[in-house]
Amino acid sequence: MATAYRSGWHFIDLVTAIPHSGDSLMVTVFGEPVVVTRDEDEDVRAYRCLRKPRGAPQPVRCAIRYGMIFVNLDQRDHRLAEPEAPDVRTISATPRSA
């Protein structure tokens, strides 16, 4: 059942938990450690901590809504797909009444 909810947005904490640049917060979401940090530009970012010895932190989608931090662990690409160019053909026809 945890797999079904893994792809949704999950509340982590209030933004006031990391008020200054350089502050961080470590949480566990569905058994995976996630670090939420505030960078020098005052942006809040989230990273999945890999368990490999030399693995680099993997970015996680993070959103701030109404002063609350949300993360989404789903790795699928949710960008809008570009619509394919419609197959436009010019049809010349003469009406039957002509």
Buried (B, 14 or more C-beta within 10 A) or exposed (E): EEEEEBEEBBEBEEBEBBEEEEEEBEBEBEEBBBBBBBEEEEEBBBBBBEEEEEEEBBEBEBEEEEEEBBBBBEEEEEEEEEEEEEEEEEEEEEEEEE
